[in-house]
Amino acid sequence: MRLIATILVFICTLAAAVCPAVASAQQLLPDVRAGVGIDERLNAQVPLDLEFSDEHGNHVALSKFFKGSRPVILTLNYAGCPMLCGKQLNGLVDVLKEMKMTPGVEFELITISIDPKETPADAQRKKREFVKRMGKPAAASGWHFLTGSKSRIKRLADSVGFGFKFDKESDEFIHVAAFMVLTPDGKISRYVYGVLFPERTMRFTLIEASGGRVGDAFDKVLFYCFLGYDPDSNSYAPVAMKIMRTGGMITLLGLGTFLSILWWRERKRRVQNSGVAA
């Protein structure tokens, strides 16, 4: 017992000596994640007057891509990203393959490089790669790859709460995997996180952002009757109260129909009986 107690005392003493040293070392090391992340700014207005260069080198204002009733998906990535950007955009391509909706038809898709050193040639190369992988030629007119100056990139990123920074040690930009869904007038409707996106979540996010002006009739009925956004899972899920209300309405409608049929049959029987008596 004495030996065990001695060992425990030694471990506790060692831990007490080591922990402050580790804490001090951590304080000396720069936190590369500081300022990186998402500060959600739902309903904030994106500065549509900002100008960038498209994949052909033309100067275009963001307002060009906000057309009528179409919502807009905005992603902030860069062509030289060794891992996360590619995974996120590949995940986006995978879900867009499944969807009936297509960039340039029901919505617009804008990918803006967060690296001010990248050029329209880099943007054009990435656009060809991802549009080809999607397998929807019409998407070429609706997926826009843009590059721009550091100040304009920062102004846009700040407006949507997208925090990122350049790490000299790794020669990479540190950022999170998230994109924004914007309304047709350029306000932030929803943030979508991760690199894998359920088809239903994508579809209903776009329907919500458009105010119900995209999607087919069944999508709209399903969205408004049964589904609500669950912030914990970042997805759309059946809402119990809506289901109960809709179920109640269906029950009342069915009961009313049933009673109407009974009334009609009873009335018909009385008319027939009256005719026989006459």
C-alpha positions, 0 to 999 in steps of 0.5 A, spaced: 500 500 500 505 504 501 508 503 494 502 504 491 501 511 495 508 513 493 507 512 486 500 516 486 504 521 489 509 521 484 504 521 478 500 527 481 507 531 482 509 530 475 502 532 472 502 538 477 509 540 474 508 538 467 501 541 466 503 548 467 509 547 462 504 544 457 499 550 458 505 555 457 507 552 451 500 552 448 500 559 449 506 561 446 504 557 439 499 561 435 492 559 434 492 558 427 484 557 427 483 564 430 478 568 426 476 561 422 469 559 422 462 561 420 458 567 424 451 566 421 448 572 419 441 570 416 437 575 412 443 579 411 444 583 405 450 581 400 454 587 397 451 586 390 455 591 387 462 588 388 465 586 382 470 580 380 473 577 374 469 571 371 472 565 368 473 569 361 477 575 365 470 579 364 469 584 370 462 582 373 458 585 378 455 580 383 448 583 381 449 580 374 447 573 377 441 575 381 436 574 376 428 574 377 426 568 382 432 564 382 436 563 389 443 563 389 448 558 392 454 561 394 461 558 395 468 560 398 473 556 395 480 556 392 483 552 386 489 551 389 486 548 396 489 541 397 483 537 400 477 541 403 475 545 397 475 539 392 471 535 397 466 540 398 465 541 391 465 534 389 459 533 394 456 539 391 456 536 384 454 529 387 448 532 390 446 536 384 447 530 379 441 527 383 437 533 383 432 535 378 434 542 379 440 545 374 444 551 375 442 556 370 435 553 370 432 553 377 438 557 381 445 560 380 451 557 383 457 562 384 464 559 387 469 565 388 476 564 390 478 566 397 486 566 394 487 573 391 493 570 387 488 566 383 487 568 376 481 567 371 485 561 368 484 557 374 477 559 375 476 556 368 480 550 369 476 548 375 469 550 372 470 545 366 472 540 371 466 540 375 461 541 370 464 535 366 463 531 372 456 533 374 454 531 367 449 537 366 451 541 360 446 546 361 450 547 368 455 551 364 451 557 364 449 557 371 455 555 375 460 561 375 467 561 378 470 568 380 476 571 382 478 578 385 482 582 389 484 581 397 479 587 399 473 585 395 474 577 397 474 580 404 468 584 404 464 579 401 466 574 406 465 579 412 458 580 409 456 573 410 460 571 416 465 567 413 472 567 417 478 564 414 486 566 414 492 564 410 497 560 414 504 561 412 507 554 415 503 550 411 502 555 405 494 554 405 488 557 407 484 555 413 477 555 412 471 551 414 466 547 409 460 551 408 456 555 403 450 560 403 444 559 400 441 566 398 435 569 396 433 572 389 435 579 392 441 577 395 439 576 402 442 570 406 437 564 407 441 558 409 448 556 411 449 549 409 455 545 412 459 539 411 462 535 404 456 531 403 449 534 402 442 530 402 438 531 396 432 533 400 436 538 404 438 541 398 432 541 394 428 544 400 433 549 402 433 552 394 425 552 395 425 556 401 430 561 399 426 562 393 420 563 397 417 557 393 418 559 386 422 553 384 421 546 385 415 542 382 408 542 385 409 536 389 415 539 392 412 545 394 406 542 398 411 537 401 415 543 404 409 547 406 405 542 409 410 537 412 417 540 413 421 544 417 428 546 418 432 543 424 438 547 426 441 541 430 442 537 424 442 542 419 437 539 415 429 539 413 425 534 417 418 532 418 415 537 423 410 534 428 405 540 429 404 541 421 403 533 421 398 533 426 394 539 423 395 536 416 392 530 419 386 533 422 385 537 416 385 530 412 381 527 417 375 532 417 375 532 409 374 525 409 369 525 415 365 530 411 366 527 404 363 520 408 357 524 411 355 527 404 355 521 401 351 518 406 346 524 406 346 523 398 344 516 399 339 517 404 335 523 400 335 518 394 332 513 398 327 517 400 325 520 393 325 513 390 320 511 396 316 517 395 315 515 387 313 508 389 308 511 394 305 515 389 
